[in-house]
Amino acid sequence: MKLNLLSCDAQRPDRRAIAKCIVEISSNISESLSNEFTDILLEGDPVEIEMKDKNAGSTLRALRKLSIDYEIIE
């Protein structure tokens, strides 16, 4: 499943938590790439990731907890 991470609306976004979440939910993203994606997301640009399909519900819940807006692409 592909996700488009649109924005983060948190008052004070936790960069480390967001980067860690991206690494955990994605199927092929390293820590350094996750940090770059986090910076891009926090600057206001969308990021597309390929998600592991194991726990889609808990993954989407984790994104909502971090105040990340997303859309499911496929």
Distance bins in CASP14 RR format, pairs under 12 A and 6 or more apart:
PFRMAT RR
TARGET T0000
AUTHOR 0000-0000-0000
RMODE 2
METHOD distances of the structure
MODEL  1
1 25 0 0 0 0 1 0 0 0 0 0 0
1 26 0 0 0 0 0 1 0 0 0 0 0
1 27 0 0 0 0 1 0 0 0 0 0 0
1 48 0 0 0 0 0 1 0 0 0 0 0
1 49 0 0 0 0 1 0 0 0 0 0 0
1 50 1 0 0 1 0 0 0 0 0 0 0
1 51 1 0 1 0 0 0 0 0 0 0 0
1 52 0 0 0 0 1 0 0 0 0 0 0
1 53 1 0 1 0 0 0 0 0 0 0 0
1 54 0 0 0 0 0 1 0 0 0 0 0
1 55 0 0 0 0 0 1 0 0 0 0 0
1 56 1 0 0 1 0 0 0 0 0 0 0
1 57 0 0 0 0 0 1 0 0 0 0 0
1 59 0 0 0 0 1 0 0 0 0 0 0
1 60 0 0 0 0 1 0 0 0 0 0 0
1 70 0 0 0 0 0 1 0 0 0 0 0
1 71 0 0 0 0 0 1 0 0 0 0 0
1 72 1 0 0 1 0 0 0 0 0 0 0
1 73 1 0 0 1 0 0 0 0 0 0 0
1 74 1 0 0 1 0 0 0 0 0 0 0
2 25 0 0 0 0 0 1 0 0 0 0 0
2 26 0 0 0 0 0 1 0 0 0 0 0
2 27 0 0 0 0 1 0 0 0 0 0 0
2 28 0 0 0 0 0 1 0 0 0 0 0
2 46 0 0 0 0 0 1 0 0 0 0 0
2 47 0 0 0 0 0 1 0 0 0 0 0
2 48 1 0 0 1 0 0 0 0 0 0 0
2 49 1 0 0 1 0 0 0 0 0 0 0
2 50 1 0 1 0 0 0 0 0 0 0 0
2 51 1 0 0 1 0 0 0 0 0 0 0
2 52 0 0 0 0 0 1 0 0 0 0 0
2 53 0 0 0 0 0 1 0 0 0 0 0
2 56 0 0 0 0 0 1 0 0 0 0 0
2 70 0 0 0 0 0 1 0 0 0 0 0
2 71 0 0 0 0 1 0 0 0 0 0 0
2 72 1 0 0 1 0 0 0 0 0 0 0
2 73 1 1 0 0 0 0 0 0 0 0 0
2 74 1 0 1 0 0 0 0 0 0 0 0
3 21 0 0 0 0 0 1 0 0 0 0 0
3 22 0 0 0 0 1 0 0 0 0 0 0
3 25 1 0 0 1 0 0 0 0 0 0 0
3 26 0 0 0 0 1 0 0 0 0 0 0
3 27 0 0 0 0 0 1 0 0 0 0 0
3 29 0 0 0 0 0 1 0 0 0 0 0
3 37 0 0 0 0 0 1 0 0 0 0 0
3 41 0 0 0 0 0 1 0 0 0 0 0
3 46 0 0 0 0 1 0 0 0 0 0 0
3 47 0 0 0 0 1 0 0 0 0 0 0
3 48 1 0 0 1 0 0 0 0 0 0 0
3 49 1 0 1 0 0 0 0 0 0 0 0
3 50 0 0 0 0 1 0 0 0 0 0 0
3 51 1 0 1 0 0 0 0 0 0 0 0
3 52 0 0 0 0 0 1 0 0 0 0 0
3 53 0 0 0 0 0 1 0 0 0 0 0
3 56 0 0 0 0 1 0 0 0 0 0 0
3 57 0 0 0 0 0 1 0 0 0 0 0
3 59 0 0 0 0 1 0 0 0 0 0 0
3 60 0 0 0 0 1 0 0 0 0 0 0
3 62 0 0 0 0 0 1 0 0 0 0 0
3 63 1 0 0 1 0 0 0 0 0 0 0
3 68 0 0 0 0 1 0 0 0 0 0 0
3 69 0 0 0 0 0 1 0 0 0 0 0
3 70 1 0 1 0 0 0 0 0 0 0 0
3 71 1 0 0 1 0 0 0 0 0 0 0
3 72 1 0 0 1 0 0 0 0 0 0 0
3 73 1 0 0 1 0 0 0 0 0 0 0
3 74 0 0 0 0 1 0 0 0 0 0 0
4 37 0 0 0 0 0 1 0 0 0 0 0
4 41 0 0 0 0 0 1 0 0 0 0 0
4 45 0 0 0 0 0 1 0 0 0 0 0
4 46 1 0 1 0 0 0 0 0 0 0 0
4 47 1 0 0 1 0 0 0 0 0 0 0
4 48 1 0 1 0 0 0 0 0 0 0 0
4 49 0 0 0 0 1 0 0 0 0 0 0
4 50 0 0 0 0 0 1 0 0 0 0 0
4 51 0 0 0 0 0 1 0 0 0 0 0
4 63 0 0 0 0 0 1 0 0 0 0 0
4 68 0 0 0 0 0 1 0 0 0 0 0
4 69 0 0 0 0 1 0 0 0 0 0 0
4 70 1 0 0 1 0 0 0 0 0 0 0
4 71 1 0 1 0 0 0 0 0 0 0 0
4 72 1 0 0 1 0 0 0 0 0 0 0
4 73 1 0 1 0 0 0 0 0 0 0 0
4 74 0 0 0 0 0 1 0 0 0 0 0
5 18 0 0 0 0 1 0 0 0 0 0 0
5 19 0 0 0 0 0 1 0 0 0 0 0
5 21 0 0 0 0 1 0 0 0 0 0 0
5 22 1 0 0 1 0 0 0 0 0 0 0
5 25 0 0 0 0 1 0 0 0 0 0 0
5 26 0 0 0 0 0 1 0 0 0 0 0
5 29 0 0 0 0 0 1 0 0 0 0 0
5 34 0 0 0 0 0 1 0 0 0 0 0
5 37 1 0 0 1 0 0 0 0 0 0 0
5 38 0 0 0 0 1 0 0 0 0 0 0
5 40 0 0 0 0 1 0 0 0 0 0 0
5 41 1 0 1 0 0 0 0 0 0 0 0
5 42 0 0 0 0 0 1 0 0 0 0 0
5 44 0 0 0 0 1 0 0 0 0 0 0
5 45 0 0 0 0 1 0 0 0 0 0 0
5 46 1 0 0 1 0 0 0 0 0 0 0
5 47 1 0 1 0 0 0 0 0 0 0 0
5 48 1 0 0 1 0 0 0 0 0 0 0
5 49 1 0 0 1 0 0 0 0 0 0 0
5 50 0 0 0 0 0 1 0 0 0 0 0
5 51 0 0 0 0 0 1 0 0 0 0 0
5 59 0 0 0 0 0 1 0 0 0 0 0
5 60 0 0 0 0 0 1 0 0 0 0 0
5 62 0 0 0 0 0 1 0 0 0 0 0
5 63 1 0 0 1 0 0 0 0 0 0 0
5 64 0 0 0 0 0 1 0 0 0 0 0
5 66 0 0 0 0 1 0 0 0 0 0 0
5 67 0 0 0 0 0 1 0 0 0 0 0
5 68 1 0 1 0 0 0 0 0 0 0 0
5 69 1 0 0 1 0 0 0 0 0 0 0
5 70 1 0 1 0 0 0 0 0 0 0 0
5 71 0 0 0 0 1 0 0 0 0 0 0
5 72 0 0 0 0 0 1 0 0 0 0 0
5 73 0 0 0 0 0 1 0 0 0 0 0
6 40 0 0 0 0 0 1 0 0 0 0 0
6 41 0 0 0 0 1 0 0 0 0 0 0
6 42 0 0 0 0 0 1 0 0 0 0 0
6 44 0 0 0 0 1 0 0 0 0 0 0
6 45 0 0 0 0 1 0 0 0 0 0 0
6 46 1 0 1 0 0 0 0 0 0 0 0
6 47 0 0 0 0 1 0 0 0 0 0 0
6 48 0 0 0 0 0 1 0 0 0 0 0
6 49 0 0 0 0 0 1 0 0 0 0 0
6 63 0 0 0 0 0 1 0 0 0 0 0
6 67 0 0 0 0 0 1 0 0 0 0 0
6 68 1 0 0 1 0 0 0 0 0 0 0
6 69 1 0 1 0 0 0 0 0 0 0 0
6 70 1 0 0 1 0 0 0 0 0 0 0
6 71 1 0 0 1 0 0 0 0 0 0 0
6 72 0 0 0 0 0 1 0 0 0 0 0
6 73 0 0 0 0 0 1 0 0 0 0 0
7 13 0 0 0 0 0 1 0 0 0 0 0
7 18 0 0 0 0 0 1 0 0 0 0 0
7 40 0 0 0 0 0 1 0 0 0 0 0
7 41 1 0 0 1 0 0 0 0 0 0 0
7 42 0 0 0 0 1 0 0 0 0 0 0
7 43 0 0 0 0 1 0 0 0 0 0 0
7 44 1 0 1 0 0 0 0 0 0 0 0
7 45 0 0 0 0 1 0 0 0 0 0 0
7 46 1 0 0 1 0 0 0 0 0 0 0
7 47 0 0 0 0 1 0 0 0 0 0 0
7 63 0 0 0 0 0 1 0 0 0 0 0
7 66 0 0 0 0 0 1 0 0 0 0 0
7 67 0 0 0 0 1 0 0 0 0 0 0
7 68 1 0 0 1 0 0 0 0 0 0 0
7 69 1 0 1 0 0 0 0 0 0 0 0
7 70 0 0 0 0 1 0 0 0 0 0 0
7 71 0 0 0 0 0 1 0 0 0 0 0
8 14 0 0 0 0 1 0 0 0 0 0 0
8 15 0 0 0 0 1 0 0 0 0 0 0
8 17 0 0 0 0 0 1 0 0 0 0 0
8 18 1 0 0 1 0 0 0 0 0 0 0
8 19 0 0 0 0 0 1 0 0 0 0 0
8 21 0 0 0 0 0 1 0 0 0 0 0
8 22 0 0 0 0 0 1 0 0 0 0 0
8 37 0 0 0 0 0 1 0 0 0 0 0
8 38 0 0 0 0 1 0 0 0 0 0 0
8 39 0 0 0 0 0 1 0 0 0 0 0
8 40 0 0 0 0 0 1 0 0 0 0 0
8 41 1 0 1 0 0 0 0 0 0 0 0
8 42 1 0 1 0 0 0 0 0 0 0 0
8 43 0 0 0 0 1 0 0 0 0 0 0
8 44 1 0 0 1 0 0 0 0 0 0 0
8 45 0 0 0 0 0 1 0 0 0 0 0
8 46 0 0 0 0 0 1 0 0 0 0 0
8 47 0 0 0 0 0 1 0 0 0 0 0
8 63 0 0 0 0 1 0 0 0 0 0 0
8 64 0 0 0 0 0 1 0 0 0 0 0
8 65 0 0 0 0 0 1 0 0 0 0 0
8 66 1 0 0 1 0 0 0 0 0 0 0
8 67 1 0 1 0 0 0 0 0 0 0 0
8 68 1 0 1 0 0 0 0 0 0 0 0
8 69 1 0 0 1 0 0 0 0 0 0 0
8 70 0 0 0 0 0 1 0 0 0 0 0
9 41 0 0 0 0 0 1 0 0 0 0 0
9 42 0 0 0 0 0 1 0 0 0 0 0
9 44 0 0 0 0 0 1 0 0 0 0 0
9 63 0 0 0 0 0 1 0 0 0 0 0
9 64 0 0 0 0 0 1 0 0 0 0 0
9 66 0 0 0 0 1 0 0 0 0 0 0
9 67 1 0 1 0 0 0 0 0 0 0 0
9 68 1 0 0 1 0 0 0 0 0 0 0
9 69 1 0 0 1 0 0 0 0 0 0 0
9 70 0 0 0 0 0 1 0 0 0 0 0
10 17 0 0 0 0 1 0 0 0 0 0 0
10 18 0 0 0 0 1 0 0 0 0 0 0
10 38 0 0 0 0 0 1 0 0 0 0 0
10 41 0 0 0 0 0 1 0 0 0 0 0
10 42 0 0 0 0 1 0 0 0 0 0 0
10 63 0 0 0 0 0 1 0 0 0 0 0
10 64 0 0 0 0 0 1 0 0 0 0 0
10 65 0 0 0 0 1 0 0 0 0 0 0
10 66 1 0 0 1 0 0 0 0 0 0 0
10 67 1 1 0 0 0 0 0 0 0 0 0
10 68 0 0 0 0 1 0 0 0 0 0 0
10 69 0 0 0 0 0 1 0 0 0 0 0
11 66 0 0 0 0 0 1 0 0 0 0 0
11 67 0 0 0 0 1 0 0 0 0 0 0
12 18 0 0 0 0 0 1 0 0 0 0 0
12 42 0 0 0 0 0 1 0 0 0 0 0
12 66 0 0 0 0 0 1 0 0 0 0 0
12 67 0 0 0 0 0 1 0 0 0 0 0
13 19 0 0 0 0 0 1 0 0 0 0 0
13 21 0 0 0 0 0 1 0 0 0 0 0
13 38 0 0 0 0 1 0 0 0 0 0 0
13 39 0 0 0 0 0 1 0 0 0 0 0
13 41 0 0 0 0 1 0 0 0 0 0 0
13 42 1 0 1 0 0 0 0 0 0 0 0
13 43 0 0 0 0 0 1 0 0 0 0 0
13 44 0 0 0 0 0 1 0 0 0 0 0
13 65 0 0 0 0 0 1 0 0 0 0 0
13 66 1 0 0 1 0 0 0 0 0 0 0
13 67 1 0 0 1 0 0 0 0 0 0 0
13 68 0 0 0 0 1 0 0 0 0 0 0
14 20 0 0 0 0 1 0 0 0 0 0 0
14 21 0 0 0 0 1 0 0 0 0 0 0
14 38 0 0 0 0 1 0 0 0 0 0 0
14 42 0 0 0 0 0 1 0 0 0 0 0
14 65 0 0 0 0 0 1 0 0 0 0 0
14 66 1 0 0 1 0 0 0 0 0 0 0
14 67 0 0 0 0 1 0 0 0 0 0 0
14 68 0 0 0 0 0 1 0 0 0 0 0
15 21 0 0 0 0 0 1 0 0 0 0 0
15 22 0 0 0 0 0 1 0 0 0 0 0
15 34 0 0 0 0 0 1 0 0 0 0 0
15 35 1 0 0 1 0 0 0 0 0 0 0
15 36 0 0 0 0 0 1 0 0 0 0 0
15 37 0 0 0 0 0 1 0 0 0 0 0
15 38 1 0 1 0 0 0 0 0 0 0 0
15 39 1 0 0 1 0 0 0 0 0 0 0
15 40 0 0 0 0 0 1 0 0 0 0 0
15 41 0 0 0 0 1 0 0 0 0 0 0
15 42 1 0 0 1 0 0 0 0 0 0 0
15 43 0 0 0 0 0 1 0 0 0 0 0
15 66 0 0 0 0 0 1 0 0 0 0 0
16 22 0 0 0 0 0 1 0 0 0 0 0
16 23 0 0 0 0 0 1 0 0 0 0 0
16 31 0 0 0 0 0 1 0 0 0 0 0
16 34 0 0 0 0 0 1 0 0 0 0 0
16 35 0 0 0 0 1 0 0 0 0 0 0
16 38 0 0 0 0 1 0 0 0 0 0 0
16 66 0 0 0 0 0 1 0 0 0 0 0
17 23 0 0 0 0 0 1 0 0 0 0 0
17 24 0 0 0 0 0 1 0 0 0 0 0
17 34 0 0 0 0 0 1 0 0 0 0 0
17 38 0 0 0 0 1 0 0 0 0 0 0
17 42 0 0 0 0 0 1 0 0 0 0 0
17 62 0 0 0 0 1 0 0 0 0 0 0
17 63 0 0 0 0 0 1 0 0 0 0 0
17 65 0 0 0 0 1 0 0 0 0 0 0
17 66 1 0 0 1 0 0 0 0 0 0 0
17 67 0 0 0 0 0 1 0 0 0 0 0
17 68 0 0 0 0 0 1 0 0 0 0 0
18 24 0 0 0 0 0 1 0 0 0 0 0
18 25 0 0 0 0 0 1 0 0 0 0 0
18 34 0 0 0 0 1 0 0 0 0 0 0
18 35 0 0 0 0 1 0 0 0 0 0 0
18 36 0 0 0 0 0 1 0 0 0 0 0
18 37 0 0 0 0 1 0 0 0 0 0 0
18 38 1 0 1 0 0 0 0 0 0 0 0
18 39 0 0 0 0 1 0 0 0 0 0 0
18 40 0 0 0 0 0 1 0 0 0 0 0
18 41 1 0 0 1 0 0 0 0 0 0 0
18 42 1 0 0 1 0 0 0 0 0 0 0
18 47 0 0 0 0 0 1 0 0 0 0 0
18 49 0 0 0 0 0 1 0 0 0 0 0
18 62 0 0 0 0 1 0 0 0 0 0 0
18 63 0 0 0 0 1 0 0 0 0 0 0
18 65 0 0 0 0 0 1 0 0 0 0 0
18 66 1 0 1 0 0 0 0 0 0 0 0
18 67 0 0 0 0 1 0 0 0 0 0 0
18 68 1 0 0 1 0 0 0 0 0 0 0
19 25 0 0 0 0 0 1 0 0 0 0 0
19 26 0 0 0 0 0 1 0 0 0 0 0
19 29 0 0 0 0 1 0 0 0 0 0 0
19 30 0 0 0 0 0 1 0 0 0 0 0
19 31 1 0 0 1 0 0 0 0 0 0 0
19 32 0 0 0 0 1 0 0 0 0 0 0
19 33 0 0 0 0 1 0 0 0 0 0 0
19 34 1 0 1 0 0 0 0 0 0 0 0
19 35 1 0 1 0 0 0 0 0 0 0 0
19 36 0 0 0 0 1 0 0 0 0 0 0
19 37 1 0 0 1 0 0 0 0 0 0 0
19 38 1 0 1 0 0 0 0 0 0 0 0
19 39 0 0 0 0 1 0 0 0 0 0 0
19 40 0 0 0 0 0 1 0 0 0 0 0
19 41 0 0 0 0 1 0 0 0 0 0 0
19 42 0 0 0 0 0 1 0 0 0 0 0
19 47 0 0 0 0 0 1 0 0 0 0 0
19 49 0 0 0 0 0 1 0 0 0 0 0
19 66 0 0 0 0 0 1 0 0 0 0 0
19 68 0 0 0 0 0 1 0 0 0 0 0
20 26 0 0 0 0 0 1 0 0 0 0 0
20 29 0 0 0 0 0 1 0 0 0 0 0
20 31 0 0 0 0 1 0 0 0 0 0 0
20 34 1 0 0 1 0 0 0 0 0 0 0
20 35 0 0 0 0 1 0 0 0 0 0 0
20 37 0 0 0 0 0 1 0 0 0 0 0
20 38 0 0 0 0 1 0 0 0 0 0 0
20 62 0 0 0 0 1 0 0 0 0 0 0
20 66 0 0 0 0 1 0 0 0 0 0 0
21 29 0 0 0 0 0 1 0 0 0 0 0
21 31 0 0 0 0 0 1 0 0 0 0 0
21 34 0 0 0 0 1 0 0 0 0 0 0
21 37 0 0 0 0 0 1 0 0 0 0 0
21 38 0 0 0 0 1 0 0 0 0 0 0
21 41 0 0 0 0 0 1 0 0 0 0 0
21 49 0 0 0 0 0 1 0 0 0 0 0
21 51 0 0 0 0 0 1 0 0 0 0 0
21 58 0 0 0 0 0 1 0 0 0 0 0
21 59 0 0 0 0 1 0 0 0 0 0 0
21 60 0 0 0 0 0 1 0 0 0 0 0
21 61 0 0 0 0 0 1 0 0 0 0 0
21 62 1 0 1 0 0 0 0 0 0 0 0
21 63 1 0 0 1 0 0 0 0 0 0 0
21 64 0 0 0 0 0 1 0 0 0 0 0
21 65 0 0 0 0 1 0 0 0 0 0 0
21 66 1 0 0 1 0 0 0 0 0 0 0
21 67 0 0 0 0 0 1 0 0 0 0 0
21 68 0 0 0 0 1 0 0 0 0 0 0
21 70 0 0 0 0 0 1 0 0 0 0 0
22 28 0 0 0 0 0 1 0 0 0 0 0
22 29 1 0 0 1 0 0 0 0 0 0 0
22 30 0 0 0 0 0 1 0 0 0 0 0
22 31 0 0 0 0 1 0 0 0 0 0 0
22 32 0 0 0 0 0 1 0 0 0 0 0
22 33 0 0 0 0 1 0 0 0 0 0 0
22 34 1 0 1 0 0 0 0 0 0 0 0
22 35 0 0 0 0 1 0 0 0 0 0 0
22 36 0 0 0 0 1 0 0 0 0 0 0
22 37 1 0 1 0 0 0 0 0 0 0 0
22 38 1 0 0 1 0 0 0 0 0 0 0
22 39 0 0 0 0 0 1 0 0 0 0 0
22 40 0 0 0 0 0 1 0 0 0 0 0
22 41 0 0 0 0 1 0 0 0 0 0 0
22 42 0 0 0 0 0 1 0 0 0 0 0
22 47 0 0 0 0 1 0 0 0 0 0 0
22 48 0 0 0 0 0 1 0 0 0 0 0
22 49 1 0 0 1 0 0 0 0 0 0 0
22 50 0 0 0 0 0 1 0 0 0 0 0
22 51 0 0 0 0 1 0 0 0 0 0 0
22 52 0 0 0 0 0 1 0 0 0 0 0
22 59 0 0 0 0 0 1 0 0 0 0 0
22 62 0 0 0 0 1 0 0 0 0 0 0
22 63 0 0 0 0 1 0 0 0 0 0 0
22 66 0 0 0 0 1 0 0 0 0 0 0
22 68 0 0 0 0 1 0 0 0 0 0 0
22 70 0 0 0 0 0 1 0 0 0 0 0
23 29 1 0 0 1 0 0 0 0 0 0 0
23 30 1 0 0 1 0 0 0 0 0 0 0
23 31 1 0 1 0 0 0 0 0 0 0 0
23 32 0 0 0 0 1 0 0 0 0 0 0
23 33 0 0 0 0 1 0 0 0 0 0 0
23 34 1 0 1 0 0 0 0 0 0 0 0
23 35 0 0 0 0 1 0 0 0 0 0 0
23 36 0 0 0 0 0 1 0 0 0 0 0
23 37 0 0 0 0 1 0 0 0 0 0 0
23 38 0 0 0 0 1 0 0 0 0 0 0
23 49 0 0 0 0 0 1 0 0 0 0 0
23 51 0 0 0 0 0 1 0 0 0 0 0
23 52 0 0 0 0 0 1 0 0 0 0 0
23 62 0 0 0 0 0 1 0 0 0 0 0
24 31 0 0 0 0 0 1 0 0 0 0 0
24 34 0 0 0 0 1 0 0 0 0 0 0
24 49 0 0 0 0 0 1 0 0 0 0 0
24 51 0 0 0 0 0 1 0 0 0 0 0
24 52 0 0 0 0 1 0 0 0 0 0 0
24 54 0 0 0 0 0 1 0 0 0 0 0
24 55 0 0 0 0 1 0 0 0 0 0 0
24 58 0 0 0 0 1 0 0 0 0 0 0
24 59 0 0 0 0 1 0 0 0 0 0 0
24 62 1 0 0 1 0 0 0 0 0 0 0
24 63 0 0 0 0 0 1 0 0 0 0 0
24 66 0 0 0 0 0 1 0 0 0 0 0
25 34 0 0 0 0 1 0 0 0 0 0 0
25 37 0 0 0 0 0 1 0 0 0 0 0
25 49 1 0 0 1 0 0 0 0 0 0 0
25 50 0 0 0 0 1 0 0 0 0 0 0
25 51 1 0 1 0 0 0 0 0 0 0 0
25 52 1 0 0 1 0 0 0 0 0 0 0
25 53 0 0 0 0 0 1 0 0 0 0 0
25 54 0 0 0 0 1 0 0 0 0 0 0
25 55 0 0 0 0 1 0 0 0 0 0 0
25 56 0 0 0 0 1 0 0 0 0 0 0
25 57 0 0 0 0 0 1 0 0 0 0 0
25 58 0 0 0 0 1 0 0 0 0 0 0
25 59 1 0 1 0 0 0 0 0 0 0 0
25 60 0 0 0 0 1 0 0 0 0 0 0
25 61 0 0 0 0 0 1 0 0 0 0 0
25 62 1 0 0 1 0 0 0 0 0 0 0
25 63 1 0 0 1 0 0 0 0 0 0 0
25 66 0 0 0 0 0 1 0 0 0 0 0
25 68 0 0 0 0 0 1 0 0 0 0 0
25 70 0 0 0 0 0 1 0 0 0 0 0
26 33 0 0 0 0 1 0 0 0 0 0 0
26 34 1 0 0 1 0 0 0 0 0 0 0
26 37 0 0 0 0 1 0 0 0 0 0 0
26 38 0 0 0 0 0 1 0 0 0 0 0
26 47 0 0 0 0 0 1 0 0 0 0 0
26 48 0 0 0 0 0 1 0 0 0 0 0
26 49 1 0 1 0 0 0 0 0 0 0 0
26 50 1 0 0 1 0 0 0 0 0 0 0
26 51 1 0 0 1 0 0 0 0 0 0 0
26 52 1 0 0 1 0 0 0 0 0 0 0
26 53 0 0 0 0 0 1 0 0 0 0 0
26 54 0 0 0 0 0 1 0 0 0 0 0
26 59 0 0 0 0 1 0 0 0 0 0 0
26 62 0 0 0 0 0 1 0 0 0 0 0
26 63 0 0 0 0 0 1 0 0 0 0 0
27 49 0 0 0 0 1 0 0 0 0 0 0
27 50 1 0 1 0 0 0 0 0 0 0 0
27 51 1 0 0 1 0 0 0 0 0 0 0
27 52 1 0 1 0 0 0 0 0 0 0 0
27 53 0 0 0 0 1 0 0 0 0 0 0
27 54 0 0 0 0 1 0 0 0 0 0 0
27 59 0 0 0 0 0 1 0 0 0 0 0
28 34 0 0 0 0 0 1 0 0 0 0 0
28 49 0 0 0 0 1 0 0 0 0 0 0
28 50 1 0 0 1 0 0 0 0 0 0 0
28 51 0 0 0 0 0 1 0 0 0 0 0
28 52 0 0 0 0 1 0 0 0 0 0 0
29 35 0 0 0 0 0 1 0 0 0 0 0
29 36 0 0 0 0 1 0 0 0 0 0 0
29 37 1 0 0 1 0 0 0 0 0 0 0
29 38 0 0 0 0 0 1 0 0 0 0 0
29 47 0 0 0 0 1 0 0 0 0 0 0
29 48 0 0 0 0 0 1 0 0 0 0 0
29 49 1 0 0 1 0 0 0 0 0 0 0
29 50 0 0 0 0 1 0 0 0 0 0 0
29 51 0 0 0 0 0 1 0 0 0 0 0
29 52 0 0 0 0 0 1 0 0 0 0 0
30 36 0 0 0 0 1 0 0 0 0 0 0
30 37 0 0 0 0 0 1 0 0 0 0 0
31 37 0 0 0 0 0 1 0 0 0 0 0
31 38 0 0 0 0 0 1 0 0 0 0 0
32 38 0 0 0 0 0 1 0 0 0 0 0
32 39 0 0 0 0 0 1 0 0 0 0 0
33 39 0 0 0 0 0 1 0 0 0 0 0
33 40 0 0 0 0 0 1 0 0 0 0 0
33 47 0 0 0 0 0 1 0 0 0 0 0
33 49 0 0 0 0 1 0 0 0 0 0 0
33 50 0 0 0 0 0 1 0 0 0 0 0
34 40 0 0 0 0 0 1 0 0 0 0 0
34 41 0 0 0 0 0 1 0 0 0 0 0
34 47 0 0 0 0 1 0 0 0 0 0 0
34 49 0 0 0 0 1 0 0 0 0 0 0
35 41 0 0 0 0 0 1 0 0 0 0 0
35 42 0 0 0 0 0 1 0 0 0 0 0
35 47 0 0 0 0 0 1 0 0 0 0 0
36 42 0 0 0 0 0 1 0 0 0 0 0
36 43 0 0 0 0 0 1 0 0 0 0 0
36 45 0 0 0 0 0 1 0 0 0 0 0
36 47 0 0 0 0 1 0 0 0 0 0 0
36 49 0 0 0 0 0 1 0 0 0 0 0
37 43 0 0 0 0 0 1 0 0 0 0 0
37 44 0 0 0 0 0 1 0 0 0 0 0
37 45 0 0 0 0 1 0 0 0 0 0 0
37 46 0 0 0 0 0 1 0 0 0 0 0
37 47 1 0 1 0 0 0 0 0 0 0 0
37 48 0 0 0 0 1 0 0 0 0 0 0
37 49 1 0 0 1 0 0 0 0 0 0 0
37 50 0 0 0 0 0 1 0 0 0 0 0
37 68 0 0 0 0 0 1 0 0 0 0 0
38 44 0 0 0 0 0 1 0 0 0 0 0
38 45 0 0 0 0 0 1 0 0 0 0 0
38 47 0 0 0 0 1 0 0 0 0 0 0
38 49 0 0 0 0 0 1 0 0 0 0 0
38 66 0 0 0 0 0 1 0 0 0 0 0
38 68 0 0 0 0 0 1 0 0 0 0 0
39 45 0 0 0 0 1 0 0 0 0 0 0
39 47 0 0 0 0 1 0 0 0 0 0 0
40 46 0 0 0 0 1 0 0 0 0 0 0
40 47 1 0 1 0 0 0 0 0 0 0 0
40 48 0 0 0 0 0 1 0 0 0 0 0
40 49 0 0 0 0 0 1 0 0 0 0 0
41 47 1 0 1 0 0 0 0 0 0 0 0
41 48 0 0 0 0 0 1 0 0 0 0 0
41 49 0 0 0 0 0 1 0 0 0 0 0
41 63 0 0 0 0 0 1 0 0 0 0 0
41 66 0 0 0 0 0 1 0 0 0 0 0
41 67 0 0 0 0 0 1 0 0 0 0 0
41 68 1 0 0 1 0 0 0 0 0 0 0
41 69 0 0 0 0 1 0 0 0 0 0 0
41 70 0 0 0 0 0 1 0 0 0 0 0
42 66 0 0 0 0 0 1 0 0 0 0 0
42 67 0 0 0 0 0 1 0 0 0 0 0
42 68 0 0 0 0 0 1 0 0 0 0 0
44 68 0 0 0 0 0 1 0 0 0 0 0
44 69 0 0 0 0 0 1 0 0 0 0 0
46 68 0 0 0 0 0 1 0 0 0 0 0
46 69 0 0 0 0 1 0 0 0 0 0 0
46 70 0 0 0 0 1 0 0 0 0 0 0
46 71 0 0 0 0 1 0 0 0 0 0 0
46 73 0 0 0 0 0 1 0 0 0 0 0
47 63 0 0 0 0 0 1 0 0 0 0 0
47 68 0 0 0 0 1 0 0 0 0 0 0
47 69 0 0 0 0 0 1 0 0 0 0 0
47 70 0 0 0 0 1 0 0 0 0 0 0
47 71 0 0 0 0 0 1 0 0 0 0 0
47 73 0 0 0 0 0 1 0 0 0 0 0
48 70 0 0 0 0 0 1 0 0 0 0 0
48 71 0 0 0 0 1 0 0 0 0 0 0
48 72 0 0 0 0 0 1 0 0 0 0 0
48 73 1 0 0 1 0 0 0 0 0 0 0
48 74 0 0 0 0 0 1 0 0 0 0 0
49 59 0 0 0 0 0 1 0 0 0 0 0
49 63 0 0 0 0 0 1 0 0 0 0 0
49 68 0 0 0 0 0 1 0 0 0 0 0
49 70 0 0 0 0 1 0 0 0 0 0 0
49 71 0 0 0 0 0 1 0 0 0 0 0
49 72 0 0 0 0 0 1 0 0 0 0 0
49 73 0 0 0 0 1 0 0 0 0 0 0
50 59 0 0 0 0 0 1 0 0 0 0 0
50 72 0 0 0 0 0 1 0 0 0 0 0
50 73 0 0 0 0 1 0 0 0 0 0 0
50 74 0 0 0 0 1 0 0 0 0 0 0
51 57 0 0 0 0 0 1 0 0 0 0 0
51 58 0 0 0 0 0 1 0 0 0 0 0
51 59 1 0 0 1 0 0 0 0 0 0 0
51 60 0 0 0 0 1 0 0 0 0 0 0
51 62 0 0 0 0 0 1 0 0 0 0 0
51 63 0 0 0 0 1 0 0 0 0 0 0
51 70 0 0 0 0 1 0 0 0 0 0 0
51 72 0 0 0 0 1 0 0 0 0 0 0
51 73 0 0 0 0 1 0 0 0 0 0 0
51 74 0 0 0 0 0 1 0 0 0 0 0
52 58 0 0 0 0 0 1 0 0 0 0 0
52 59 1 0 0 1 0 0 0 0 0 0 0
53 59 0 0 0 0 1 0 0 0 0 0 0
53 60 0 0 0 0 0 1 0 0 0 0 0
53 72 0 0 0 0 0 1 0 0 0 0 0
53 74 0 0 0 0 0 1 0 0 0 0 0
55 61 0 0 0 0 1 0 0 0 0 0 0
55 62 0 0 0 0 1 0 0 0 0 0 0
56 62 0 0 0 0 0 1 0 0 0 0 0
56 63 0 0 0 0 0 1 0 0 0 0 0
56 70 0 0 0 0 0 1 0 0 0 0 0
56 72 0 0 0 0 1 0 0 0 0 0 0
57 63 0 0 0 0 1 0 0 0 0 0 0
57 64 0 0 0 0 1 0 0 0 0 0 0
57 65 0 0 0 0 0 1 0 0 0 0 0
57 72 0 0 0 0 0 1 0 0 0 0 0
58 64 0 0 0 0 0 1 0 0 0 0 0
58 65 0 0 0 0 0 1 0 0 0 0 0
59 65 0 0 0 0 0 1 0 0 0 0 0
59 66 0 0 0 0 0 1 0 0 0 0 0
59 68 0 0 0 0 0 1 0 0 0 0 0
59 70 0 0 0 0 1 0 0 0 0 0 0
59 72 0 0 0 0 0 1 0 0 0 0 0
60 66 0 0 0 0 0 1 0 0 0 0 0
60 68 0 0 0 0 1 0 0 0 0 0 0
60 69 0 0 0 0 0 1 0 0 0 0 0
60 70 1 0 0 1 0 0 0 0 0 0 0
60 71 0 0 0 0 0 1 0 0 0 0 0
60 72 0 0 0 0 1 0 0 0 0 0 0
61 68 0 0 0 0 0 1 0 0 0 0 0
61 70 0 0 0 0 0 1 0 0 0 0 0
62 68 0 0 0 0 1 0 0 0 0 0 0
62 70 0 0 0 0 0 1 0 0 0 0 0
63 69 0 0 0 0 1 0 0 0 0 0 0
63 70 1 0 1 0 0 0 0 0 0 0 0
63 71 0 0 0 0 0 1 0 0 0 0 0
63 72 0 0 0 0 0 1 0 0 0 0 0
64 70 0 0 0 0 1 0 0 0 0 0 0
END
